[in-house]
Amino acid sequence: MSIVKKQHYTLRRINIDLDGPDGNALAIASLARNIARQMGLDVDSIINEMMAGDYINLLRVFEKYFGSLVVFETDQTHLIEALNNV
């Protein structure tokens, strides 16, 4: 038997620049797929829900499932308004 001191971790959020290459729909869907797998979630269901609409829908669904882990950053006012008016 072995025992170690308990580690106290702080949640580190991932920042995604929606104005850069990581902000395109395929990159966001890929990140969602990876996070969902790690969390044991239904990957296909989440991806289908994300892809069932436009880019704003994709971001909203992503935020619904992974908003506690990821922060979106952008200078685009219409995205900020759309995501803050959920």
MIBAFI-775922 format. One line per field, with one value per residue: residue in one letter; y, z, x of N, C-alpha, C in turn. Coordinates in pm, 1 decimal. Example, Ala and Ser with C-alpha at 12.3 -4.5 7.8 and 13.67 -1.06 7.14 Angstrom:
2
res	A_S
n.Y	-569.0_-225.0
n.Z	780.0_708.0
n.X	1319.0_1285.0
ca.Y	-450.0_-106.0
ca.Z	780.0_714.0
ca.X	1230.0_1367.0
c.Y	-330.0_3.0
c.Z	780.0_787.0
c.X	1320.0_1290.0
END
This chain:
86
res	M_S_I_V_K_K_Q_H_Y_T_L_R_R_I_N_I_D_L_D_G_P_D_G_N_A_L_A_I_A_S_L_A_R_N_I_A_R_Q_M_G_L_D_V_D_S_I_I_N_E_M_M_A_G_D_Y_I_N_L_L_R_V_F_E_K_Y_F_G_S_L_V_V_F_E_T_D_Q_T_H_L_I_E_A_L_N_N_V
n.Y	-117.0_227.9_574.0_911.5_1267.8_1461.8_1626.9_1956.3_2095.9_2369.4_2479.5_2521.5_2724.0_2700.2_2926.3_3038.7_3192.9_3333.1_3478.9_3390.8_3111.9_2896.7_2944.3_2860.9_2666.9_2389.9_2346.3_2406.2_2211.8_1985.3_2019.9_2001.5_1735.8_1602.7_1684.4_1591.0_1312.9_1266.4_1326.6_1131.6_1163.8_1157.2_1169.2_1179.1_1270.3_1528.7_1656.6_1637.4_1800.0_2041.6_2086.6_2122.6_2369.6_2715.2_2899.7_3045.5_2882.4_2656.2_2758.1_2819.6_2566.5_2437.2_2595.2_2533.8_2267.8_2274.6_2514.3_2569.1_2501.3_2630.3_2946.8_3181.0_3421.2_3730.8_4001.5_4061.7_4215.5_4126.5_3852.8_3851.3_3975.4_3793.2_3558.2_3640.0_3689.0_3464.2
n.Z	0.0_-71.3_6.8_-57.2_-30.3_-56.3_-353.2_-435.6_-677.8_-895.6_-1107.4_-1434.3_-1692.5_-2044.1_-2293.0_-2585.1_-2882.3_-3077.0_-3302.7_-3425.3_-3569.4_-3408.3_-3363.6_-3563.1_-3694.6_-3731.1_-3572.1_-3319.4_-3295.2_-3299.9_-3062.3_-2883.5_-2925.5_-2825.8_-2553.0_-2468.3_-2498.4_-2303.4_-2079.8_-2079.2_-2210.8_-2440.2_-2736.1_-3013.8_-3000.3_-2888.4_-3083.6_-3306.0_-3216.6_-3198.7_-3469.4_-3582.9_-3649.0_-3711.3_-3685.2_-3445.4_-3301.9_-3277.8_-3105.7_-2881.6_-2802.2_-2749.8_-2535.2_-2353.9_-2279.4_-2214.7_-2099.9_-1843.8_-1859.9_-2070.2_-2213.2_-2433.7_-2647.2_-2815.8_-3054.0_-3191.0_-3192.0_-3251.1_-3195.5_-2921.7_-2822.0_-2909.3_-2769.3_-2506.1_-2473.1_-2406.3
n.X	84.7_42.5_59.6_-15.9_22.3_-270.6_-357.2_-437.9_-613.3_-662.8_-919.4_-836.6_-912.9_-967.6_-880.5_-1032.2_-969.3_-1192.6_-1157.7_-934.0_-746.5_-825.7_-1085.7_-1253.4_-1529.2_-1476.8_-1248.9_-1348.6_-1548.5_-1387.3_-1242.8_-1456.0_-1528.6_-1300.4_-1297.0_-1548.1_-1516.2_-1317.0_-1464.4_-1651.1_-1892.0_-2175.7_-2053.2_-2129.7_-2395.3_-2365.2_-2203.1_-2373.6_-2584.2_-2447.5_-2386.5_-2632.1_-2722.6_-2643.5_-2327.7_-2346.3_-2524.2_-2359.2_-2161.1_-2317.8_-2417.5_-2176.2_-2091.7_-2294.0_-2235.6_-1960.7_-1891.1_-1796.3_-1537.9_-1416.7_-1339.3_-1462.0_-1315.1_-1337.4_-1341.2_-1559.3_-1854.0_-2117.8_-2106.0_-2049.6_-2281.0_-2477.5_-2408.7_-2424.8_-2689.3_-2850.5
ca.Y	0.0_354.9_689.0_1038.3_1387.3_1501.1_1742.7_2048.5_2155.6_2473.8_2463.1_2612.0_2731.3_2714.3_3043.9_3017.9_3316.6_3306.7_3555.4_3324.8_2979.8_2805.4_2982.6_2811.3_2565.1_2256.4_2341.1_2403.1_2078.5_1890.8_2037.1_1945.3_1590.0_1558.0_1705.8_1499.9_1178.3_1263.2_1334.1_1016.9_1207.8_1105.3_1256.2_1197.0_1351.7_1667.3_1707.8_1654.3_1918.0_2158.2_2104.6_2132.9_2508.3_2801.9_2916.0_3087.9_2760.7_2574.0_2817.2_2805.8_2426.4_2414.5_2661.8_2457.1_2149.3_2293.1_2652.9_2578.4_2468.3_2708.6_3086.0_3235.3_3559.4_3786.0_4144.3_4071.9_4255.7_4045.1_3726.1_3879.6_3998.7_3668.6_3460.5_3692.7_3694.6_3326.4
ca.Z	0.0_-67.0_32.3_-90.7_11.9_-147.6_-436.3_-452.9_-809.3_-932.0_-1242.8_-1530.9_-1808.9_-2175.5_-2366.9_-2729.2_-2958.6_-3187.2_-3418.7_-3479.8_-3630.3_-3314.5_-3354.5_-3672.8_-3651.7_-3724.7_-3456.3_-3199.3_-3291.1_-3263.5_-2918.9_-2814.9_-2935.6_-2733.2_-2414.4_-2441.6_-2478.0_-2173.7_-1975.0_-2090.5_-2260.2_-2570.3_-2832.9_-3135.6_-2968.3_-2869.6_-3212.9_-3388.5_-3166.2_-3236.9_-3614.4_-3626.9_-3678.8_-3759.6_-3600.2_-3312.3_-3237.8_-3243.5_-2986.7_-2767.5_-2757.7_-2688.7_-2405.0_-2269.0_-2226.4_-2173.3_-2058.7_-1718.8_-1890.5_-2182.4_-2226.1_-2567.6_-2656.1_-2949.5_-3070.3_-3273.9_-3107.6_-3274.1_-3124.0_-2779.0_-2794.6_-2930.8_-2664.2_-2376.3_-2471.8_-2415.4
ca.X	0.0_113.2_-26.7_48.3_-50.9_-375.5_-327.3_-549.5_-600.6_-757.5_-968.4_-775.6_-999.0_-906.1_-926.9_-1040.4_-982.1_-1283.9_-1112.8_-815.5_-768.5_-892.6_-1225.8_-1337.5_-1625.5_-1416.8_-1159.5_-1432.5_-1610.8_-1281.4_-1218.3_-1573.7_-1517.2_-1195.5_-1340.3_-1660.7_-1460.0_-1250.0_-1566.0_-1740.8_-2022.4_-2217.5_-1985.3_-2209.2_-2512.1_-2321.6_-2159.0_-2493.9_-2653.9_-2367.3_-2390.5_-2771.5_-2758.8_-2536.6_-2209.2_-2392.1_-2574.7_-2243.1_-2099.6_-2410.9_-2419.0_-2045.5_-2093.7_-2386.5_-2168.9_-1821.3_-1871.0_-1720.7_-1398.6_-1365.6_-1381.3_-1448.5_-1270.3_-1357.5_-1365.7_-1679.2_-1966.9_-2237.8_-2088.8_-2063.4_-2424.4_-2552.8_-2379.5_-2465.6_-2835.8_-2901.1
c.Y	123.4_467.3_815.1_1153.0_1427.0_1627.5_1827.9_2124.3_2267.4_2451.8_2568.0_2609.5_2753.6_2838.1_3013.7_3152.8_3287.5_3379.3_3491.9_3187.8_2880.1_2834.9_2933.8_2691.8_2426.1_2241.7_2331.8_2267.2_1973.2_1899.2_1977.8_1793.3_1537.0_1571.9_1607.8_1357.5_1165.7_1263.2_1216.6_1054.2_1145.3_1200.3_1283.5_1286.9_1500.1_1728.6_1729.8_1777.9_2045.7_2189.7_2124.0_2275.6_2584.9_2811.2_2957.5_2967.6_2672.5_2625.7_2800.6_2663.8_2392.3_2472.0_2587.8_2339.8_2178.1_2434.4_2669.6_2553.5_2563.2_2849.7_3128.1_3380.6_3607.1_3937.4_4168.0_4095.0_4166.2_3908.4_3745.0_3897.3_3870.7_3569.1_3510.2_3701.8_3557.2_3313.0
c.Z	0.0_-47.5_0.3_-41.9_-95.9_-222.8_-449.5_-582.9_-824.7_-1077.6_-1332.4_-1656.8_-1935.8_-2242.2_-2515.8_-2795.7_-3080.6_-3314.8_-3486.2_-3534.5_-3538.1_-3303.0_-3468.6_-3625.1_-3638.3_-3604.6_-3327.2_-3185.3_-3250.7_-3114.8_-2838.4_-2813.5_-2833.6_-2587.4_-2378.5_-2417.7_-2340.8_-2058.9_-1978.8_-2137.8_-2396.2_-2679.2_-2954.0_-3112.3_-2956.1_-3003.5_-3305.1_-3346.1_-3206.2_-3385.5_-3668.7_-3661.0_-3732.0_-3658.7_-3458.0_-3236.2_-3192.0_-3114.9_-2864.2_-2712.6_-2690.5_-2548.1_-2305.4_-2202.1_-2162.0_-2125.2_-1928.9_-1741.6_-1990.6_-2180.3_-2370.5_-2558.3_-2799.3_-2941.9_-3150.4_-3186.5_-3126.3_-3206.2_-2974.3_-2742.5_-2807.5_-2817.6_-2525.6_-2363.5_-2487.3_-2332.3
c.X	89.4_12.6_52.5_-39.0_-150.8_-334.9_-453.2_-527.8_-701.9_-795.8_-905.0_-859.0_-917.3_-965.1_-921.1_-1063.2_-1067.5_-1243.3_-991.5_-849.1_-837.6_-1042.1_-1312.0_-1420.1_-1563.8_-1323.4_-1239.6_-1500.4_-1508.7_-1249.6_-1333.9_-1566.6_-1415.4_-1238.2_-1451.3_-1612.0_-1397.2_-1349.2_-1663.1_-1879.9_-2051.4_-2168.1_-2073.6_-2329.7_-2475.0_-2281.2_-2278.6_-2572.4_-2579.3_-2383.3_-2532.8_-2813.6_-2639.9_-2421.7_-2247.3_-2446.3_-2459.8_-2178.7_-2188.7_-2413.1_-2286.1_-2043.4_-2183.5_-2315.8_-2033.2_-1789.3_-1794.0_-1571.7_-1334.3_-1423.4_-1358.4_-1405.1_-1289.5_-1369.7_-1493.4_-1802.2_-2088.3_-2227.4_-2107.1_-2210.0_-2504.8_-2530.9_-2418.6_-2617.0_-2896.7_-3025.1
END
